Amino acid sequence: MREAVLAPLRAFNIAQAGDPRIRPVAIVITAPDGTSEGGLWGRIGYDWLFIELLAVPEAARGQGLGRRMMDQAEAIARDAGCTGIWLDTYEFQARGFYEKLGYVLFGTLDDYPAGQKRFFLQKRL
């Protein structure tokens, strides 16, 4: 069902803006026992890196791991020739963290979830 909606939309978008050349970006945090316990997940498309997910294990927070992953993601984006990086975060998550890294607000969605805000931030490279 999803593909029935996506296929004509994708064809139209490519005709208008070209092939986005989507490329996944993954940085995985591995525990001493070899299991994955967090990391960064995103994708490059239309010369921008979108960071979809960032998770640092609670026990590892405040040790610079999030900053190091964001630095790695920025290096990947620069190597790929990206214009910038964008992401979203909730009011109860990490807006201040991203702003300390040079990200600036470009949009806010109020009441998502109810009584909270969702923020959209970008950093041009």
C-alpha positions as CSV (number, residue, x, y, z in Angstrom):
1,M,0.0,0.0,0.0
2,R,2.7,2.5,0.9
3,E,4.6,1.8,-2.3
4,A,1.4,2.6,-4.3
5,V,1.5,6.1,-2.8
6,L,5.3,6.5,-2.8
7,A,6.1,5.5,-6.4
8,P,4.3,8.3,-8.2
9,L,5.4,10.8,-5.6
10,R,9.1,9.7,-5.9
11,A,8.8,9.9,-9.8
12,F,7.4,13.4,-9.5
13,N,10.1,14.6,-7.1
14,I,12.9,13.2,-9.2
15,A,11.4,14.9,-12.3
16,Q,11.4,18.2,-10.4
17,A,14.5,18.1,-8.3
18,G,16.6,15.2,-9.5
19,D,17.6,12.0,-7.9
20,P,18.2,12.6,-4.1
21,R,20.8,9.8,-4.1
22,I,19.8,8.6,-0.6
23,R,22.7,7.2,1.4
24,P,22.3,5.9,4.9
25,V,24.6,7.0,7.7
26,A,25.1,4.9,10.8
27,I,27.4,5.3,13.8
28,V,26.9,2.5,16.3
29,I,27.8,2.5,20.0
30,T,29.1,-1.0,20.9
31,A,29.2,-2.3,24.5
32,P,32.2,-4.3,25.8
33,D,30.3,-7.5,25.2
34,G,29.8,-6.6,21.5
35,T,26.1,-5.7,21.6
36,S,24.8,-2.5,20.1
37,E,23.5,-0.1,22.7
38,G,22.9,3.2,20.8
39,G,24.3,5.4,18.2
40,L,23.3,7.8,15.4
41,W,21.2,7.0,12.3
42,G,20.5,9.2,9.4
43,R,20.5,9.6,5.7
44,I,22.1,11.9,3.1
45,G,19.8,13.1,0.3
46,Y,19.7,16.2,-1.8
47,D,23.1,17.2,-0.4
48,W,21.8,17.4,3.2
49,L,22.4,14.9,6.1
50,F,19.2,14.3,8.0
51,I,19.9,12.9,11.5
52,E,16.8,10.8,12.3
53,L,17.9,9.2,15.5
54,L,20.6,9.8,18.2
55,A,20.7,7.7,21.3
56,V,23.4,7.6,24.0
57,P,23.0,5.0,26.7
58,E,22.0,6.6,30.0
59,A,25.1,5.3,31.8
60,A,27.3,7.0,29.2
61,R,25.7,10.4,29.1
62,G,27.7,13.4,30.0
63,Q,31.0,11.9,28.8
64,G,31.1,13.5,25.4
65,L,29.9,10.5,23.4
66,G,27.0,12.4,21.8
67,R,29.3,15.2,20.7
68,R,31.8,12.8,19.2
69,M,29.1,11.1,17.2
70,M,27.8,14.4,16.0
71,D,31.4,15.4,15.0
72,Q,31.7,12.1,13.1
73,A,28.4,12.7,11.4
74,E,29.5,16.2,10.4
75,A,32.8,14.8,9.0
76,I,30.8,12.3,6.9
77,A,28.5,15.1,5.7
78,R,31.5,17.3,4.7
79,D,33.2,14.4,2.9
80,A,30.0,13.8,1.0
81,G,29.9,17.4,0.0
82,C,26.7,18.2,1.9
83,T,25.3,21.7,2.2
84,G,24.3,21.1,5.8
85,I,22.7,18.9,8.5
86,W,19.2,19.0,9.8
87,L,17.4,17.2,12.6
88,D,14.4,17.4,14.9
89,T,14.1,17.0,18.7
90,Y,11.4,17.4,21.3
91,E,11.1,20.0,24.0
92,F,11.9,17.2,26.6
93,Q,15.0,16.0,24.7
94,A,18.1,17.8,23.6
95,R,17.6,21.2,21.9
96,G,20.3,22.8,24.0
97,F,22.8,20.1,23.2
98,Y,22.4,20.7,19.5
99,E,22.5,24.5,19.8
100,K,25.8,24.2,21.7
101,L,27.1,22.4,18.6
102,G,26.1,25.3,16.3
103,Y,22.6,24.2,15.2
104,V,20.0,26.9,14.8
105,L,16.2,26.6,15.0
106,F,14.3,26.8,11.7
107,G,10.9,25.6,12.8
108,T,8.7,24.7,15.8
109,L,5.6,22.4,15.9
110,D,3.5,23.2,19.0
111,D,1.5,20.6,20.8
112,Y,3.4,17.6,19.4
113,P,2.9,15.8,21.7
114,A,0.1,17.7,23.5
115,G,1.6,20.4,25.7
116,Q,5.1,19.9,24.3
117,K,7.0,21.2,21.2
118,R,9.0,19.6,18.5
119,F,11.9,21.6,17.2
120,F,13.6,21.5,13.8
121,L,17.3,22.6,13.7
122,Q,19.9,22.9,11.0
123,K,23.6,23.6,10.7
124,R,25.1,24.7,7.4
125,L,28.5,23.4,6.6
